[in-house]
Amino acid sequence: MFYRVKAKLKKDKAKELLERIQDGSISKNGPDGEEMINGFERAGVDDSGTVEWSMVCYCPTPLAHERATVLDHYFDELTTEVIKDYELHDGRRFIEYLEEAARS
């Protein structure tokens, strides 16, 4: 299923998340790592700091493995909504937002 994901970045974890994206450790994270990276590349951040992206997940519980291995460590207030296909999201590009947060 396709999901729209919304969450708030844990700013104190920004540098660590950026490093894991850049060193490839997330993309190598089981069957869903590359999907998470692709979702982050589509993601946008609104003025309130909410990050929104879309991704595919085949778990009976939405994003169960992704949450256990990555998402819950780096994000708060995570919600999911079923959608029909991938989406591009408005707002500031998440990777740019993450790079700035990592420097702070």
MOSUL-V277825 format. One line per field, one symbol per residue. phi: phi as a letter, one per 30 degrees, with the letter a starting at -180 (. if undefined). burial: b if it has 24 or more other ideal C-beta (glycine too) atoms within 12 Angstrom, else e. A space follows every 50 residues. Layout:
phi=???
burial=???
This chain:
phi=.cbccbacddedcedddedddddidddddidcdddddddddddbbdddjd cbbbacbcddceheddddcbdddcbchdbbbdbdaebccdjddddddddd dddd
burial=eebbbbbbbbeeebeebbebbeeeebeeeeebbebbbebbbbbbbeeebb bbbbbbbeeeebbeebbeebbeebbeebebeeeeeeeebeeeebbebbee bbee
